Amino acid sequence: MQNVLPALGIGAYVVTLIALALVNLVYGPGIPTPKVPMQWSLGGEPTWYADKWIGLWIPVAIFVGVGALLLFKARTTVPAMMSDYVWLIACCVFFVGVHGWHVSKVIEWSQRQL
């Protein structure tokens, strides 16, 4: 397990970066509004907005920073803590899920604006 988990962690980081970028590149041009909601109230309505490309790419930039920090921590801890790689993989799954949900809600919201 000590040989497999580091490879899974690095692989999850790379696959997550690719997945987040693909979601933005595939679905971003189909969003017709110049601004996108960035946060949603409990009632399901947007609370604030950002420029479309900033709103789509800032979560990717945040993941790059957080994921790189977790990856760096996992690779430099001596002795290697396997829980660090588990946290990295969990972070990757979380970001893909949240970003996918957010983009789907933005697309749904933008269609109602037409």
C-alpha positions as CSV (number, residue, x, y, z in Angstrom):
1,M,0.0,0.0,0.0
2,Q,2.9,2.4,0.6
3,N,3.9,2.1,-3.0
4,V,0.4,2.4,-4.5
5,L,-1.0,5.3,-2.5
6,P,1.7,7.9,-3.6
7,A,1.0,7.0,-7.2
8,L,-2.7,7.3,-6.7
9,G,-2.3,10.7,-5.0
10,I,-0.2,12.1,-7.9
11,G,-2.5,10.5,-10.4
12,A,-5.6,12.0,-8.7
13,Y,-4.0,15.4,-8.7
14,V,-3.2,15.3,-12.5
15,V,-6.6,13.8,-13.4
16,T,-8.4,16.4,-11.3
17,L,-6.6,19.3,-13.1
18,I,-7.5,17.8,-16.4
19,A,-11.1,17.2,-15.4
20,L,-11.5,20.8,-14.0
21,A,-10.0,22.3,-17.2
22,L,-12.1,20.1,-19.5
23,V,-15.3,21.1,-17.7
24,N,-14.5,24.8,-18.2
25,L,-13.4,24.4,-21.8
26,V,-16.4,22.3,-22.8
27,Y,-19.2,24.0,-20.9
28,G,-17.8,27.6,-20.5
29,P,-18.4,28.7,-24.0
30,G,-22.1,27.6,-23.8
31,I,-22.8,29.9,-20.9
32,P,-24.4,32.9,-22.6
33,T,-24.2,35.4,-19.7
34,P,-21.1,37.6,-19.2
35,K,-21.3,37.1,-15.4
36,V,-21.8,33.9,-13.4
37,P,-23.1,33.3,-9.9
38,M,-20.3,32.5,-7.4
39,Q,-22.3,31.7,-4.3
40,W,-25.8,30.5,-3.7
41,S,-28.2,31.3,-0.9
42,L,-30.0,28.5,1.0
43,G,-33.1,29.4,-1.1
44,G,-31.1,28.5,-4.3
45,E,-30.7,32.1,-5.6
46,P,-27.3,33.6,-6.4
47,T,-25.8,36.0,-3.8
48,W,-22.9,37.5,-5.8
49,Y,-21.5,37.3,-9.3
50,A,-18.1,37.3,-11.1
51,D,-16.9,37.7,-14.7
52,K,-17.6,34.4,-16.5
53,W,-14.0,33.3,-17.1
54,I,-12.9,34.5,-13.6
55,G,-15.8,32.6,-12.0
56,L,-14.9,29.4,-13.9
57,W,-11.1,29.5,-13.6
58,I,-10.6,30.8,-10.0
59,P,-11.7,27.4,-8.5
60,V,-9.1,25.7,-10.7
61,A,-6.4,28.1,-9.5
62,I,-7.5,27.4,-5.9
63,F,-7.2,23.7,-6.5
64,V,-3.8,24.1,-8.0
65,G,-2.6,25.8,-4.8
66,V,-4.3,23.6,-2.3
67,G,-3.5,20.4,-4.2
68,A,0.1,21.4,-4.6
69,L,0.4,22.2,-0.9
70,L,-1.1,18.8,0.0
71,L,1.1,17.0,-2.5
72,F,4.2,18.8,-1.2
73,K,3.3,18.0,2.4
74,A,2.8,14.3,1.5
75,R,6.0,14.0,-0.4
76,T,8.3,15.8,2.2
77,T,7.0,14.3,5.4
78,V,9.5,11.8,6.8
79,P,8.5,9.1,7.4
80,A,5.9,9.3,4.7
81,M,2.4,9.5,6.2
82,M,-0.1,7.6,4.1
83,S,-2.9,9.7,5.5
84,D,-1.5,12.7,3.7
85,Y,-2.1,11.0,0.4
86,V,-5.6,10.0,1.5
87,W,-6.3,13.7,2.2
88,L,-4.9,14.7,-1.2
89,I,-7.2,12.1,-3.0
90,A,-10.2,13.3,-0.9
91,C,-9.4,16.9,-1.8
92,C,-9.4,15.9,-5.5
93,V,-12.7,14.2,-5.3
94,F,-14.2,17.1,-3.4
95,F,-13.0,19.7,-6.0
96,V,-14.3,17.7,-8.9
97,G,-17.7,17.3,-7.3
98,V,-18.1,20.8,-6.2
99,H,-16.9,22.3,-9.4
100,G,-19.1,20.0,-11.5
101,W,-22.1,20.9,-9.4
102,H,-21.3,24.6,-9.5
103,V,-21.0,24.7,-13.3
104,S,-24.2,22.7,-13.7
105,K,-26.0,25.2,-11.5
106,V,-24.5,28.1,-13.5
107,I,-25.7,26.6,-16.8
108,E,-29.2,26.1,-15.4
109,W,-29.2,29.6,-14.0
110,S,-27.9,31.1,-17.3
111,Q,-30.7,29.4,-19.3
112,R,-33.3,31.0,-17.1
113,Q,-31.8,34.4,-17.9
114,L,-32.5,34.3,-21.6
